[in-house]
Amino acid sequence: MSESTQLESHSDHESPSGGLAPLLVLGIHLVGVGATAALLVMFLLPSAHLEVLWNSAWASEEVGRNVLLSSLLHVVVSAVVWFIVASGAQMGYKAMRQKSPAGRATVRARGSVYVETMAVFPVFLLLTFGLIQLTLINLGGALAHVAAYESARTVWLWEPERAQNQVDSQNAMVTVDDEDVRERARIAAALVMTPVAPGDYGAMETGVSDEFEAIREAMTSRFTATPQLVGVTQQLTQLTSDDASLVMSLDSASMPERAFRKFTVSYLGTEVQEVIVQGDRVGVHFEHYQRMAMPFVHALFGSDGPPNALDQGAYYRWDVEYTMPRQRHAANRVVPGS
């Protein structure tokens, strides 16, 4: 083979960036990864969410560390997306430059694998996200029955205390009414359903009770004693978002934030329809709206129509009723837990 033929063959197989300086190629890829990361952020997150995350990162060192780790993960995912796009563009460029039949056949084979992978990958994601969402629904079903028992037991405990002239630990007169019993039953159900509540989604925190705030504060203080973290977490909790993502549905926040936010969303998604007192049996009938947060498949498992306190999205509604024999003991002289 002559020298000119060797040069021609070599030029046919060189990459589109073969003649560029290595630093220029690196710069192109860095710009591509950065542009991909920016486009994904603009597509997935509203500007208000980004502003809250930025302010929260500066307000709390722990939140800032979590935001930094999430940002690094986002850059890695963006690099993978850019690699797929750049690889496809390079294959297309080589296909146009190939002249020999054997070279064109090789490129076509590689292109076929690329196209088949891109065709199968969305189906793979649908199956994966669907299985994860179905698992969360099954967990929610199991927890809903446990929540019904705990909520009914709360009614069993507090129902005899209704409309009784009692005193608290300070000898002050206290009267437990129907709303107190209903609220305690709601909190009991929400506590059980907390593990399947996605804490990274927003909720309009309105009309919460003092009992709920006391329980939430106790949950948060179990993990941290930083007062400012509670305020930052509350700010994030009040943010509304319709986005669906794998990370947000499985919770990416720290444990203090997660406990605070998941319990808040669980509580706002729980409604006690009826406190049952019939003859010698007492119980509760409640509804819980479980957020379907997995991307691509959330609308397949849930439907719209959450309580007004929750942001719009797809929800699976649990409607459960449970009763047990009525307590036969008289009311306490001192209100329990006062």
C-alpha positions as CSV (number, residue, x, y, z in Angstrom):
1,M,0.0,0.0,0.0
2,S,1.4,3.4,-1.0
3,E,2.0,6.2,1.5
4,S,-0.8,8.3,-0.1
5,T,-3.2,5.4,0.2
6,Q,-2.3,5.0,3.9
7,L,-2.8,8.7,4.5
8,E,-6.2,8.6,2.8
9,S,-7.3,5.5,4.8
10,H,-6.1,7.2,8.0
11,S,-8.0,10.4,7.2
12,D,-11.2,8.4,6.6
13,H,-11.1,6.9,10.1
14,E,-10.1,9.9,12.2
15,S,-12.5,11.3,14.7
16,P,-14.2,14.6,14.1
17,S,-12.1,16.1,16.9
18,G,-8.9,14.4,15.9
19,G,-7.4,17.5,14.4
20,L,-8.4,19.8,17.3
21,A,-6.1,20.6,20.2
22,P,-6.8,18.4,23.3
23,L,-7.6,21.5,25.4
24,L,-10.1,22.7,22.9
25,V,-11.8,19.3,22.9
26,L,-11.9,19.3,26.7
27,G,-13.4,22.8,26.6
28,I,-16.1,21.8,24.2
29,H,-17.1,18.8,26.4
30,L,-17.1,21.0,29.6
31,V,-19.3,23.5,27.9
32,G,-21.6,20.8,26.7
33,V,-21.9,19.2,30.1
34,G,-22.6,22.7,31.6
35,A,-25.2,23.5,29.0
36,T,-26.9,20.1,29.6
37,A,-26.9,20.6,33.4
38,A,-28.4,24.1,33.0
39,L,-31.1,22.9,30.6
40,L,-32.1,20.0,32.9
41,V,-32.3,22.4,35.8
42,M,-34.5,24.8,33.9
43,F,-36.7,22.0,32.7
44,L,-37.1,20.2,36.1
45,L,-37.1,23.0,38.7
46,P,-39.0,26.3,38.8
47,S,-37.0,29.5,39.5
48,A,-38.7,29.9,42.9
49,H,-37.4,26.5,44.0
50,L,-33.9,27.4,42.9
51,E,-34.1,30.6,44.9
52,V,-35.2,28.8,48.0
53,L,-32.5,26.2,47.7
54,W,-29.8,28.9,47.2
55,N,-31.0,30.9,50.3
56,S,-31.4,27.7,52.3
57,A,-27.8,26.6,51.5
58,W,-26.4,29.9,52.8
59,A,-28.7,29.9,55.9
60,S,-27.7,26.4,57.1
61,E,-24.4,24.6,56.7
62,E,-26.1,21.2,56.8
63,V,-28.6,22.2,54.0
64,G,-25.7,23.7,52.0
65,R,-23.8,20.4,52.2
66,N,-26.9,18.5,51.0
67,V,-27.4,21.0,48.1
68,L,-23.7,20.6,47.1
69,L,-24.0,16.8,47.0
70,S,-27.2,17.0,45.0
71,S,-25.5,19.4,42.6
72,L,-22.6,17.1,42.1
73,L,-24.9,14.2,41.4
74,H,-26.8,16.4,38.9
75,V,-23.5,17.2,37.1
76,V,-22.7,13.5,36.8
77,V,-26.1,12.7,35.3
78,S,-25.7,15.6,32.9
79,A,-22.3,14.3,31.9
80,V,-23.9,10.9,31.1
81,V,-26.6,12.6,29.0
82,W,-24.0,14.7,27.1
83,F,-21.9,11.6,26.5
84,I,-24.9,9.8,24.9
85,V,-25.6,12.9,22.7
86,A,-22.0,13.4,21.7
87,S,-21.5,9.7,20.9
88,G,-24.6,9.7,18.7
89,A,-23.3,12.8,16.9
90,Q,-19.9,11.2,16.4
91,M,-21.4,8.0,15.0
92,G,-23.4,10.1,12.5
93,Y,-20.4,12.0,11.5
94,K,-18.3,8.9,10.9
95,A,-21.1,7.3,8.9
96,M,-21.0,10.3,6.5
97,R,-17.2,10.1,6.2
98,Q,-16.9,6.4,5.6
99,K,-16.1,5.4,2.0
100,S,-15.2,1.7,2.1
101,P,-18.1,-0.9,2.3
102,A,-16.5,-2.6,5.3
103,G,-16.2,0.7,7.2
104,R,-19.8,1.7,6.5
105,A,-21.0,-1.8,7.6
106,T,-19.2,-1.4,10.9
107,V,-20.6,2.1,11.5
108,R,-24.1,0.8,10.6
109,A,-23.8,-2.0,13.1
110,R,-22.7,0.4,15.8
111,G,-25.5,2.8,14.9
112,S,-28.0,-0.1,15.1
113,V,-26.9,-0.9,18.6
114,Y,-27.2,2.8,19.5
115,V,-30.7,3.1,18.1
116,E,-31.9,-0.2,19.7
117,T,-30.5,1.0,23.1
118,M,-32.3,4.3,22.8
119,A,-35.5,2.5,21.8
120,V,-35.4,0.0,24.7
121,F,-34.2,2.4,27.4
122,P,-37.5,4.3,27.8
123,V,-39.3,1.0,28.2
124,F,-36.8,0.0,30.8
125,L,-37.3,3.2,32.7
126,L,-41.1,2.8,32.6
127,L,-40.8,-0.7,34.0
128,T,-38.3,0.3,36.7
129,F,-40.2,3.4,37.8
130,G,-43.5,1.5,37.6
131,L,-42.2,-1.3,39.9
132,I,-40.8,1.2,42.4
133,Q,-44.1,3.1,42.5
134,L,-46.1,-0.1,42.8
135,T,-43.8,-1.1,45.7
136,L,-44.5,2.2,47.4
137,I,-48.3,1.7,46.9
138,N,-48.1,-1.8,48.5
139,L,-46.2,-0.3,51.4
140,G,-48.9,2.4,51.7
141,G,-51.6,-0.2,51.7
142,A,-49.9,-2.1,54.6
143,L,-49.4,1.1,56.5
144,A,-52.9,2.3,55.9
145,H,-54.3,-0.7,57.8
146,V,-51.8,-0.2,60.7
147,A,-52.8,3.6,60.7
148,A,-56.5,2.6,60.9
149,Y,-55.7,0.5,64.0
150,E,-53.6,3.2,65.7
151,S,-56.2,5.9,64.9
152,A,-59.0,3.7,66.2
153,R,-57.0,3.0,69.3
154,T,-56.6,6.7,69.8
155,V,-60.3,7.1,69.7
156,W,-60.7,4.2,72.1
157,L,-58.3,5.9,74.5
158,W,-59.8,9.5,74.3
159,E,-63.5,8.8,73.7
160,P,-64.3,8.3,77.4
161,E,-62.6,11.7,78.2
162,R,-65.1,13.7,76.0
163,A,-67.3,16.3,77.7
164,Q,-65.9,15.5,81.1
165,N,-65.0,18.3,83.5
166,Q,-61.4,17.4,84.2
167,V,-58.2,19.1,85.3
168,D,-54.7,19.1,83.8
169,S,-51.5,18.6,85.7
170,Q,-51.7,22.3,86.9
171,N,-55.3,21.7,88.3
172,A,-56.8,23.9,85.6
173,M,-60.2,22.9,84.2
174,V,-60.0,21.1,80.9
175,T,-62.7,19.8,78.6
176,V,-61.9,17.3,75.8
177,D,-64.4,17.8,72.9
178,D,-65.1,15.9,69.7
179,E,-62.6,18.0,67.7
180,D,-59.8,17.1,70.1
181,V,-60.5,13.4,69.7
182,R,-60.7,13.8,65.9
183,E,-57.4,15.7,65.7
184,R,-55.6,13.2,67.8
185,A,-56.9,10.4,65.6
186,R,-55.7,12.3,62.5
187,I,-52.2,12.7,64.0
188,A,-52.0,9.0,64.9
189,A,-52.9,8.0,61.3
190,A,-50.5,10.6,59.8
191,L,-47.6,9.3,62.0
192,V,-48.0,5.8,60.6
193,M,-48.3,7.0,57.0
194,T,-45.2,9.3,57.2
195,P,-42.7,6.8,55.7
196,V,-44.5,6.7,52.3
197,A,-45.0,10.5,52.1
198,P,-42.5,12.2,49.7
199,G,-41.0,15.0,51.7
200,D,-39.4,16.9,48.8
201,Y,-42.8,18.1,47.6
202,G,-44.6,21.2,48.7
203,A,-47.6,21.7,50.9
204,M,-49.5,24.8,52.0
205,E,-49.3,24.5,55.7
206,T,-52.6,26.0,56.9
207,G,-54.9,25.2,59.8
208,V,-52.5,23.0,61.7
209,S,-53.1,22.3,65.4
210,D,-50.9,22.9,68.4
211,E,-50.8,19.1,69.0
212,F,-49.5,18.6,65.5
213,E,-46.8,21.2,65.9
214,A,-45.7,19.7,69.2
215,I,-45.4,16.2,67.6
216,R,-43.5,17.6,64.6
217,E,-41.1,19.5,66.8
218,A,-40.4,16.4,68.8
219,M,-39.7,14.4,65.6
220,T,-37.3,17.1,64.3
221,S,-35.5,17.6,67.6
222,R,-34.8,13.8,67.6
223,F,-32.3,14.4,64.9
224,T,-31.1,18.0,65.5
225,A,-31.2,20.8,68.0
226,T,-30.5,23.6,65.4
227,P,-33.4,26.1,65.6
228,Q,-32.6,27.7,62.2
229,L,-32.8,24.4,60.4
230,V,-36.5,24.0,61.4
231,G,-37.2,27.4,59.9
232,V,-35.4,26.6,56.7
233,T,-37.2,23.3,56.5
234,Q,-40.5,24.9,57.0
235,Q,-39.7,27.3,54.1
236,L,-39.0,24.4,51.8
237,T,-42.1,22.5,53.0
238,Q,-44.3,25.4,52.0
239,L,-42.9,25.4,48.5
240,T,-45.3,24.0,45.8
241,S,-44.0,21.9,43.0
242,D,-45.6,19.6,40.4
243,D,-42.3,18.0,39.3
244,A,-41.9,14.2,39.5
245,S,-38.4,12.7,39.9
246,L,-36.8,9.6,41.3
247,V,-34.6,11.4,43.8
248,M,-37.5,13.6,45.1
249,S,-39.9,10.7,45.5
250,L,-37.4,8.7,47.5
251,D,-36.3,11.8,49.5
252,S,-32.9,13.4,49.2
253,A,-33.0,15.6,52.3
254,S,-31.2,15.1,55.6
255,M,-32.9,13.3,58.4
256,P,-34.1,16.4,60.3
257,E,-35.6,17.9,57.1
258,R,-37.0,14.6,56.1
259,A,-38.8,14.0,59.4
260,F,-40.2,17.5,59.4
261,R,-41.4,17.6,55.8
262,K,-42.6,14.0,55.4
263,F,-44.8,14.2,58.6
264,T,-46.2,17.6,57.4
265,V,-47.2,16.2,54.0
266,S,-48.6,13.1,55.6
267,Y,-50.7,15.1,58.0
268,L,-52.0,17.4,55.4
269,G,-52.9,14.4,53.2
270,T,-54.9,12.7,56.0
271,E,-58.6,13.5,56.7
272,V,-60.7,11.9,59.4
273,Q,-64.1,11.5,57.9
274,E,-65.9,10.1,61.0
275,V,-65.2,9.2,64.6
276,I,-67.3,6.1,65.0
277,V,-69.1,5.6,68.3
278,Q,-71.8,2.9,67.8
279,G,-73.1,1.0,70.8
280,D,-70.2,-0.9,72.4
281,R,-67.8,-0.2,69.5
282,V,-65.6,2.8,68.7
283,G,-63.4,3.5,65.7
284,V,-62.5,5.8,62.9
285,H,-63.1,6.2,59.2
286,F,-60.3,8.2,57.5
287,E,-58.8,9.0,54.0
288,H,-55.2,9.4,53.2
289,Y,-53.8,10.8,49.9
290,Q,-50.5,9.1,49.0
291,R,-48.5,11.1,46.4
292,M,-47.5,9.3,43.3
293,A,-44.1,10.9,42.7
294,M,-42.3,8.6,40.3
295,P,-41.6,10.2,36.9
296,F,-43.4,9.0,33.8
297,V,-45.7,6.6,35.7
298,H,-47.2,8.7,38.4
299,A,-50.4,9.4,36.4
300,L,-50.9,5.7,35.7
301,F,-51.4,4.9,39.4
302,G,-52.9,8.0,40.8
303,S,-55.5,10.7,40.0
304,D,-56.0,14.3,40.8
305,G,-58.1,15.5,43.7
306,P,-56.0,15.9,46.8
307,P,-57.0,18.0,49.8
308,N,-56.6,21.7,49.2
309,A,-53.5,21.8,51.5
310,L,-51.5,19.7,49.1
311,D,-50.1,20.8,45.8
312,Q,-51.6,19.5,42.5
313,G,-50.4,16.1,41.3
314,A,-51.3,12.4,41.1
315,Y,-52.5,10.8,44.3
316,Y,-53.7,7.4,45.4
317,R,-56.5,7.6,47.9
318,W,-56.7,5.2,50.8
319,D,-60.2,4.9,52.4
320,V,-60.0,2.8,55.5
321,E,-62.4,2.1,58.4
322,Y,-61.6,0.3,61.6
323,T,-63.6,-0.3,64.9
324,M,-62.8,-2.1,68.2
325,P,-64.7,-2.8,71.4
326,R,-65.4,0.3,73.5
327,Q,-63.4,1.0,76.6
328,R,-65.3,0.2,79.7
329,H,-63.3,2.3,82.2
330,A,-64.5,5.6,83.4
331,A,-62.8,8.9,82.4
332,N,-59.6,9.9,84.2
333,R,-59.7,12.7,86.7
334,V,-56.6,14.2,85.2
335,V,-56.4,14.6,81.4
336,P,-53.8,12.1,80.1
337,G,-50.6,13.6,78.9
338,S,-51.3,17.1,80.3
